Amino acid sequence: MSVPTSDLPFDDTTDFENADRGFIGALVPAVVKADDGRVVWDNDAYGFLDGECPDTVHPSLWRQAQLCARQGLYEVTEGIYQVRGLDLSNMTLVEGEQGVIVIDPLISAECAAAALALYREHRGDRRVTGLVYTHSHGDHFGGARGVLPHGSGKDIPIVAPDGFLEHAVSENVYAGPAMTRRAVFMYGDSLPKGPAGQVGAGLGMTTSTGTVTLIPPTVDVTRTGQEEVIDGVRMVFQLTPGTEAPAEMNFSFPDRRALCLAENATHTMHNILTLRGAVVRDARVWSRYLDEAITFFDGTYDVAFASHHWPTWGHENVVTFLAEQRDLYAYLHDQTLRLLNQGLTGPEIAENFPLPPALEKAWHARGYYGSVSHNVKAVYQRYLGWFDGNPAHLWEHPPVQLARRYVELAGGADEALAKARAYADAGDLRFAATLLNHVVFAAPGNAAAKEALAGVYDRLGQGAENGPWRNFYLTAALELRQGTGRVHLDMSHQMATALTTEQLIDSIAVSIDGPRACAQEESFTIDLVLTDTSRRHRLTLHNGALTHRESQATGAGLTLTLTRPQLLGVLAGKGLDGVTAEGDPALLGRLFALVTKPDPSFAVVTP
């Protein structure tokens, strides 16, 4: 079983010493606002973490939150600096011959601009001479326009791993609305910050809520060993696709003896499958790239830093850190496979999965962001999918219908509620939550059941060492008591323009109301002739599905001859101004009439 909290090495203060090392100055107040005055980041709200750990927070998570809440400009080594605590991620700044190279410009342009201003306040008004994206997640590129505003940086190299652009935007096309909704739970966006509410997310404090932007890369890193020199600074790259992100890379600054580990090795167990939803990651590949990093970069660094948390100093300390992170993901992968091949299901494997003793007591391997429980289930899912092989689970009723039957078996809602309270009083919060969830789904208007379930979620959240688990439980409790809040979803123009034509069409295809299209017997073709890319795409609506392919065929019901910017305008509903249309223009209206707008405010904890 897991090491008891009392046996964890709380007297080891190395992380606190490293988190404070190199501190230069903080942003005061640590509040970032948008142009309209809206607060998009407030790190001062975490001032309560200066106190002792209360009974409402797991002591290990409290410790992690204290470390992550540190804010300001820090020197990593000569010529390399980090701004931490101004977003979920860090922004790193590397001084060159003429200016400064920015690595990972946070989530929001407003936060990135504030981070750059803080750096310049202490290091001088150096211009940005390069931009590097370590990987394809939004907290590492979204603030790009905060450091390179519109009209600047035309000839500045923007470096990213191969495949970056495709992966950076694809999540926003296919499952973006659902992921956005679940991210509200994962990061605790709607929770008040405090000992009874949100205390962090394990990887950082939370996500900023400013303007998300994207500037496409101009330099692709396509192989391990590739070298680039930007503003006189030499970088040596290791590609690590399929690890923490589909497109990711580590790289060293051999002349500065520093190593950037992107988000491949941080001071937490990471996610094999993030709770907001994503494609399952490959723990086996992740482990192997960490092992490769140990040998590939050996002897070239004295400090390693990442895009979250604090650096690790000393070559041997870094090797130990990387080896333990490598072993962590390898162990999760291999032991899950060993046990599933003995017939155990994901939940059965996760229920009793102790890590090796050295990893159990390593702070950086604790489950603050990922967890053993949901990572083991993710590895199982990657290989065997959702079905556990038991035919009783092959065709179960959906949640509401299932809940009604269980409540009936329990003797009705009042009896089920009484039994659930008894389980909760006895300390079996997990089954109390299961039973109360059935009552709520069977009778959504049952206020007593909703309050009882919210109370159980409070207790589960307060006992969680994992930041996202705590946030999920407490956000669920909040929504049971107050209802579902509105979730804002708006893909920025820069993100939309970065989509390929195929992705733009896919964004329409996944929003088509298929049953309505079938009921109306809709069947037609539309050709898009793009004059600026010399490509022609045929869209076919048939049997409720919108498919597309490149085609030189003619004779579509409607042919639109236009440029990509005009296509963006058409898809945004701005009409056909300047577009040459041949055939029946009404087909476009019929297509758009079938498009359903995603609702990122759907209910989660009630039907």
C-alpha positions in Angstrom: 0.0 0.0 0.0 1.0 3.6 -0.3 3.4 5.1 2.3 1.3 6.7 5.1 1.4 10.5 5.1 3.2 10.4 8.5 6.1 8.5 6.9 6.8 11.0 4.2 10.0 13.0 4.6 8.5 16.4 5.5 11.9 17.3 7.2 13.5 17.2 3.7 13.5 20.9 2.7 15.5 20.5 -0.5 12.5 21.4 -2.8 11.9 24.6 -0.8 15.6 25.6 -1.1 15.5 24.9 -4.8 12.2 26.7 -5.3 13.7 29.8 -3.6 17.1 29.6 -5.2 18.0 32.5 -7.6 15.1 34.7 -6.6 15.5 38.2 -8.0 12.1 40.0 -7.6 8.3 39.5 -7.6 5.4 41.1 -9.4 3.7 43.3 -6.8 0.7 43.0 -6.7 0.7 39.6 -8.4 -2.5 40.4 -10.3 -2.8 40.5 -14.1 -5.7 42.2 -15.8 -7.0 42.2 -19.4 -7.6 45.5 -21.3 -11.2 45.6 -20.1 -10.1 45.5 -16.5 -11.0 41.8 -16.0 -8.6 39.9 -13.7 -7.1 37.0 -15.6 -4.6 36.0 -13.0 -4.3 36.5 -9.2 -1.5 34.8 -7.4 -2.0 36.9 -4.3 -5.2 35.0 -3.7 -3.0 32.1 -2.5 -1.5 34.1 0.5 -3.3 31.8 2.8 -0.7 29.1 2.0 1.7 31.0 4.3 -0.1 29.4 7.2 -0.2 26.0 8.8 -1.9 23.1 6.9 -5.6 23.0 8.0 -7.7 19.8 8.5 -9.4 20.6 5.2 -6.3 19.9 3.0 -4.1 16.9 2.6 -0.7 17.8 4.2 1.3 16.6 1.2 -0.9 18.6 -1.3 -0.5 21.7 1.0 3.2 21.3 0.8 3.1 21.1 -3.0 0.8 24.1 -3.2 3.2 26.2 -1.0 6.0 25.3 -3.5 4.0 26.1 -6.6 2.7 29.4 -5.3 6.1 31.0 -5.2 6.1 33.8 -7.7 8.7 36.0 -9.4 11.8 36.2 -11.5 14.5 33.6 -10.8 18.0 33.1 -12.1 18.5 29.4 -13.2 22.1 29.9 -14.2 24.1 32.7 -15.8 22.0 34.0 -18.7 19.0 31.9 -18.1 16.0 33.1 -16.1 12.5 31.9 -15.3 9.3 33.7 -14.4 7.2 31.4 -12.1 3.8 31.9 -10.5 2.2 34.1 -13.2 0.3 31.2 -14.8 0.0 27.4 -14.6 3.3 27.1 -16.4 6.7 28.8 -16.3 8.2 31.2 -18.9 11.9 30.8 -19.4 14.1 33.6 -20.8 17.6 33.0 -22.3 19.8 36.0 -22.9 21.5 36.1 -26.3 23.9 38.5 -28.0 21.3 41.0 -29.1 18.3 40.2 -27.0 16.4 37.5 -25.2 14.9 34.1 -26.3 11.5 33.3 -24.8 10.7 29.6 -24.0 7.0 28.8 -23.5 5.0 32.0 -23.3 2.3 30.8 -20.8 -1.4 30.4 -21.6 -2.5 34.1 -21.9 -1.0 37.0 -23.8 -1.7 39.2 -20.7 0.3 37.0 -18.4 3.1 36.6 -20.9 3.4 40.3 -21.3 3.5 40.8 -17.5 6.2 38.1 -17.2 8.3 39.8 -19.9 7.8 43.2 -18.2 9.0 41.7 -14.9 12.1 40.3 -16.5 12.9 43.6 -18.2 12.4 45.5 -15.0 15.4 43.6 -13.5 17.4 42.7 -16.6 16.9 45.6 -18.9 14.8 46.3 -22.0 16.1 43.5 -24.2 14.1 42.8 -27.3 12.7 39.3 -28.0 15.0 37.6 -30.6 13.6 34.1 -30.6 10.6 32.1 -29.4 10.6 28.3 -28.5 7.6 26.1 -27.9 8.6 23.0 -26.0 5.4 21.2 -26.9 1.9 21.4 -28.2 -0.2 22.2 -25.1 -1.9 25.6 -24.8 -0.1 26.6 -21.6 3.1 26.7 -23.5 2.1 28.8 -26.5 -1.1 30.7 -25.8 0.6 33.8 -24.6 2.8 34.2 -27.7 1.3 37.6 -28.7 2.2 38.9 -25.2 5.9 38.7 -26.1 5.6 39.3 -29.8 2.7 41.7 -30.4 1.1 42.1 -33.8 3.4 43.9 -36.2 6.6 42.7 -34.4 8.9 39.8 -34.9 8.5 39.2 -38.6 12.0 37.8 -38.9 12.3 36.2 -35.5 12.7 32.4 -35.5 9.9 30.5 -33.8 11.1 26.9 -33.0 8.8 23.9 -32.2 8.9 20.1 -32.4 7.8 18.4 -35.6 4.0 18.1 -35.8 3.5 20.9 -33.3 0.9 23.0 -35.2 -1.3 20.0 -36.1 -1.5 18.8 -32.5 -1.7 22.3 -31.0 -5.0 23.0 -32.7 -6.6 19.6 -33.1 -7.9 19.3 -29.5 -9.9 22.5 -30.1 -11.5 21.0 -33.2 -12.6 17.6 -32.1 -13.4 17.5 -28.4 -12.5 21.1 -27.3 -15.9 21.9 -25.8 -16.1 18.8 -23.7 -12.5 19.2 -22.6 -13.1 22.8 -21.7 -16.1 21.8 -19.5 -14.1 19.1 -17.7 -11.1 21.4 -17.2 -13.4 23.6 -15.1 -13.5 20.6 -12.7 -9.9 19.7 -13.1 -8.4 23.1 -12.2 -11.2 24.2 -9.9 -11.8 27.4 -11.9 -15.2 28.1 -10.2 -14.0 27.4 -6.6 -13.1 30.1 -4.2 -9.4 30.0 -3.3 -8.8 29.0 0.2 -8.3 26.2 2.7 -11.9 25.0 2.1 -11.7 25.5 -1.7 -9.0 25.5 -4.4 -5.4 25.3 -3.2 -3.7 24.5 -6.5 -3.6 21.9 -9.3 -0.4 20.0 -8.4 1.3 21.1 -11.7 0.9 24.7 -10.8 -1.8 26.8 -9.2 -4.5 27.1 -11.8 -5.0 28.3 -15.4 -5.1 31.9 -16.4 -8.2 33.3 -18.2 -6.8 35.8 -20.6 -6.4 35.9 -24.4 -5.1 32.7 -26.0 -3.0 33.3 -29.1 -0.8 31.3 -31.5 2.0 32.3 -33.8 2.9 29.4 -36.2 6.5 28.1 -35.9 9.0 28.9 -38.6 11.7 26.4 -37.6 10.8 22.7 -37.1 12.9 20.4 -35.0 12.7 17.1 -37.0 15.4 14.9 -35.4 17.2 14.2 -32.2 20.7 15.8 -32.4 19.5 18.8 -34.5 21.3 22.0 -33.5 20.1 25.5 -33.9 21.8 28.8 -33.0 19.5 31.7 -32.2 20.9 35.1 -31.2 24.3 33.4 -30.6 22.8 30.8 -28.3 23.4 27.1 -29.3 20.7 24.6 -28.6 20.8 20.8 -29.1 17.5 19.0 -29.4 16.0 15.6 -28.4 12.6 14.9 -30.0 10.2 13.1 -27.6 7.0 12.5 -29.5 4.2 10.7 -27.8 5.3 11.4 -24.2 3.5 14.1 -22.2 2.3 15.6 -25.5 2.1 14.2 -29.1 4.8 16.8 -30.2 7.4 17.6 -27.6 11.1 18.0 -27.2 13.9 18.4 -24.6 17.0 20.5 -25.4 20.2 21.5 -23.9 22.3 24.7 -23.8 25.7 23.1 -23.8 27.5 26.5 -23.6 25.4 27.4 -20.5 25.5 23.8 -19.1 21.7 23.8 -18.7 19.0 21.3 -19.8 15.4 22.0 -20.6 13.1 19.0 -19.9 9.9 20.6 -21.3 7.1 18.8 -19.4 8.6 15.4 -19.6 10.0 15.4 -16.1 8.4 17.6 -13.4 8.1 17.5 -9.6 5.0 15.3 -9.7 3.7 12.1 -11.2 2.2 13.3 -14.4 -0.9 12.1 -16.2 -1.0 9.1 -18.5 -4.6 10.2 -19.2 -5.5 13.7 -18.0 -8.8 14.0 -16.2 -10.0 16.7 -18.6 -9.8 14.1 -21.3 -7.3 13.4 -24.1 -5.8 10.6 -26.1 -4.1 8.1 -23.7 -0.4 8.7 -23.5 2.2 6.0 -23.9 4.0 5.4 -20.5 6.4 3.0 -22.2 7.6 5.5 -24.8 7.7 8.2 -22.1 10.0 6.1 -20.0 12.3 5.3 -22.9 12.7 8.9 -23.9 13.7 9.8 -20.3 16.3 7.1 -20.4 17.6 8.4 -23.7 17.8 11.9 -22.2 20.1 10.5 -19.5 22.6 9.2 -22.0 22.1 11.7 -24.9 22.7 14.8 -22.7 25.2 13.2 -20.3 27.9 15.5 -19.1 26.5 18.6 -20.8 24.6 20.3 -18.0 24.8 21.3 -14.3 21.2 22.2 -13.9 17.9 21.0 -15.4 14.7 23.0 -15.5 11.2 22.4 -16.9 8.2 24.4 -17.9 6.5 23.7 -14.6 7.9 23.8 -11.0 11.5 24.6 -10.0 14.9 23.5 -11.3 17.2 20.7 -10.1 20.9 21.6 -9.6 23.9 19.3 -9.8 24.5 16.8 -12.6 24.2 13.7 -10.4 21.0 15.1 -8.8 19.5 15.5 -12.2 20.5 12.0 -13.3 18.9 10.6 -10.2 15.7 12.7 -10.8 15.5 11.5 -14.4 16.2 7.9 -13.5 13.4 7.9 -10.9 10.9 9.6 -13.3 11.9 7.0 -16.0 11.4 4.2 -13.5 8.0 5.6 -12.4 6.4 5.5 -15.9 8.0 2.2 -16.7 6.7 0.6 -13.5 3.2 2.0 -14.1 3.2 0.6 -17.6 4.9 -2.8 -17.0 3.1 -3.8 -13.8 -0.3 -2.9 -15.2 0.4 -5.1 -18.2 1.6 -7.9 -16.0 -1.5 -7.8 -13.9 -4.0 -7.4 -16.8 -2.4 -10.4 -18.4 -3.3 -12.3 -15.2 -6.9 -11.3 -15.7 -7.3 -8.3 -13.5 -9.3 -5.3 -14.6 -8.3 -1.7 -14.4 -10.0 -0.9 -11.1 -8.8 -4.1 -9.6 -5.2 -3.3 -10.5 -5.4 0.2 -9.3 -6.9 -0.8 -6.0 -3.6 -2.2 -4.7 -0.7 -0.9 -6.7 2.2 0.1 -4.4 5.1 1.8 -6.0 8.7 0.7 -5.2 9.7 2.2 -1.8 12.2 4.7 -3.2 9.5 6.1 -5.5 6.9 6.2 -2.8 9.1 8.5 -0.8 10.3 10.6 -3.7 8.4 13.9 -3.5 8.6 14.3 -7.3 6.9 11.0 -7.8 3.9 11.7 -5.6 0.5 11.9 -7.3 -0.2 15.6 -7.2 -1.3 15.9 -10.8 -1.5 12.4 -12.1 -2.3 9.6 -9.7 -1.4 5.9 -9.5 -5.2 5.1 -9.6 -6.2 6.9 -12.8 -2.8 6.3 -14.5 -3.1 2.5 -14.0 -6.6 2.6 -15.5 -5.3 4.7 -18.4 -2.6 2.1 -19.2 -5.3 -0.6 -19.1 -7.5 1.6 -21.4 -4.7 2.1 -23.9 -4.3 -1.6 -24.5 -7.8 -3.1 -23.8 -10.2 -0.2 -24.1 -13.3 0.5 -22.0 -14.7 -3.1 -21.9 -13.3 -5.3 -19.1 -14.4 -8.6 -20.7 -17.4 -9.2 -18.4 -20.5 -9.4 -20.5 -22.6 -8.0 -17.7 -20.8 -4.7 -18.5 -21.3 -5.0 -22.3 -24.8 -3.5 -22.5 -25.6 -1.7 -19.3 -28.4 0.8 -18.9 -27.3 4.5 -19.2 -26.9 6.4 -15.9 -30.5 7.6 -15.3 -32.2 4.3 -16.1 -29.6 2.4 -14.1 -30.0 4.8 -11.1 -33.8 4.3 -11.0 -33.4 0.6 -10.8 -30.8 0.7 -8.0 -32.9 3.1 -6.0 -35.9 0.9 -6.4 -33.9 -2.1 -5.1 -32.7 0.0 -2.2 -36.4 0.5 -1.2 -36.9 3.9 -2.6 -35.1 7.3 -2.4 -35.6 7.8 1.3 -34.3 4.4 2.2 -31.3 4.7 -0.2 -30.5 8.1 1.3 -30.6 6.7 4.8 -28.3 3.8 3.8 -25.9 6.1 2.0 -25.6 8.3 5.1 -24.9 5.2 7.2 -22.1 4.3 4.8 -20.7 7.8 5.0 -20.8 7.8 8.8 -19.0 4.5 8.8 -16.2 6.1 6.6 -17.0 4.3 3.4 -17.2 7.6 1.4 -16.6 5.9 -1.9 -19.8 3.7 -1.8 -21.7 6.5 -0.2 -20.9 8.6 -3.2 -21.9 5.8 -5.6 -25.3 5.3 -3.9 -26.1 9.0 -3.5 -25.2 9.5 -7.1 -27.8 7.0 -8.1 -30.4 8.8 -5.9 -29.5 12.1 -7.6 -29.7 10.7 -11.1 -33.0 8.9 -10.3 -34.5 12.1 -8.7 -32.6 15.2 -9.7 -35.0 17.4 -7.6 -34.2 15.6 -4.4 -32.5 18.4 -2.5 -31.6 16.2 0.5 -29.8 13.7 -1.7 -27.9 16.5 -3.5 -26.8 18.0 -0.2 -25.8 14.7 1.2 -23.8 13.9 -1.9 -22.2 17.3 -1.8 -21.1 16.7 1.8 -19.5 13.4 0.8 -17.7 15.1 -2.1 -16.4 17.7 0.4 -14.9 15.0 2.5 -13.4 13.2 -0.4 -11.9 16.4 -1.8 -10.4 17.4 1.5 -8.7 14.1 1.9 -7.2 14.0 -1.6 -3.5 14.3 -2.1 -4.1 14.9 -5.8 -4.9 18.4 -6.9 -7.3 17.6 -9.8 -9.1 15.0 -7.6 -9.7 17.6 -4.9 -10.8 20.1 -7.5 -13.2 17.6 -9.2 -14.8 16.7 -5.9 -15.2 20.2 -4.6 -16.4 21.6 -7.9 -19.0 18.8 -8.0 -20.1 19.7 -4.5 -20.4 23.4 -5.6 -22.5 22.6 -8.6 -24.8 20.3 -6.6 -25.5 23.2 -4.3 -25.5 26.1 -6.8 -26.2 24.6 -10.2 -24.0 24.6 -13.3 -22.3 27.8 -14.2 -21.8 29.1 -17.7 -18.6 28.1 -19.4 -17.1 30.4 -22.1 -15.8 28.9 -25.2 -14.2 31.0 -27.9 -11.5 29.9 -30.3 -9.3 32.8 -31.0 -8.8 34.1 -34.6 -5.1 33.1 -34.4 -6.1 29.5 -33.5 -8.6 29.3 -36.3 -6.2 30.5 -38.9 -3.7 27.9 -37.8 -6.1 25.1 -38.6 -5.5 23.2 -41.8 -8.3 23.2 -44.4 -9.0 19.6 -43.5 -9.4 20.5 -39.8 -11.7 23.4 -40.7 -14.0 21.1 -42.6 -13.8 18.5 -39.7 -14.9 21.2 -37.3 -18.1 21.4 -39.3 -18.4 17.6 -39.8 -18.3 16.9 -36.0 -21.1 19.4 -35.4 -23.6 18.1 -38.0 -26.9 16.9 -36.6 -26.9 13.5 -38.3 -30.4 12.3 -37.3 -31.9 15.6 -38.5 -30.0 15.4 -41.8 -31.3 11.9 -42.4 -34.9 12.9 -41.5 -34.7 15.7 -44.0 -33.1 13.3 -46.5 -30.3 15.8 -47.2 -27.8 14.7 -49.8 -25.5 17.0 -51.8 -22.0 18.0 -52.6 -20.1 21.3 -52.3 -16.7 22.0 -53.9 -14.2 24.4 -52.4 -11.6 25.7 -54.8 -8.9 27.5 -52.9 -7.0 29.8 -55.2 -4.2 30.7 -52.8 -3.2 27.1 -52.1 -4.2 25.6 -55.5 -6.2 22.9 -53.8 -9.8 21.7 -54.4 -11.9 19.9 -51.8 -15.2 18.1 -52.2 -17.6 18.0 -49.3 -20.3 15.3 -49.5 -23.3 15.2 -47.1 -24.8 11.7 -47.3 -26.5 9.5 -44.7 -26.1 12.2 -42.1 -22.3 12.3 -42.5 -20.2 15.1 -43.9 -17.1 13.6 -45.5 -14.5 15.4 -47.6 -11.4 14.7 -49.8 -9.2 16.5 -52.2 -10.7 16.0 -55.7 -10.5 17.4 -59.2 -14.0 16.3 -60.0 -16.6 18.8 -61.2 -20.4 18.9 -61.2 -21.0 19.6 -57.5 -24.3 21.1 -56.5 -22.3 24.3 -55.4 -18.8 25.3 -56.2 -17.1 28.1 -54.2 -13.9 29.6 -55.5 -12.2 31.5 -52.7 -9.1 32.0 -50.7 -8.4 30.5 -47.3 -9.1 33.8 -45.4 -12.4 34.0 -47.3 -13.1 30.4 -46.3 -12.6 31.4 -42.7 -15.1 34.2 -43.2 -17.7 31.8 -44.8 -17.4 29.3 -42.0 -17.8 32.2 -39.5 -21.1 33.1 -41.1 -19.9 36.3 -42.8 -21.5 35.5 -46.1 -20.1 35.1 -49.7 -18.8 38.6 -50.3 -15.9 38.3 -52.8 -16.5 34.6 -53.3 -17.3 33.2 -56.7 -20.3 30.8 -56.4 -21.5 28.5 -59.1 -24.6 26.3 -58.6 -27.1 26.5 -55.8 -26.0 28.9 -53.0 -28.9 27.6 -50.9 -26.9 24.5 -50.3 -24.6 26.4 -48.0 -27.5 27.5 -45.9 -28.9 24.0 -45.7 -25.5 22.8 -44.5 -25.1 25.4 -41.8 -28.7 24.8 -40.7 -27.6 21.3 -39.7 -24.7 22.5 -37.6 -25.3 22.3 -33.8 -23.4 24.7 -31.6 -21.5 22.9 -28.8 -22.6 23.5 -25.3 -19.6 23.6 -22.9 -21.9 24.2 -19.9 -23.6 20.8 -19.9 -24.4 19.1 -16.6 -22.0 16.6 -15.1 -23.0 15.8 -11.6 -26.8 15.7 -12.4 -28.6 14.3 -15.4 
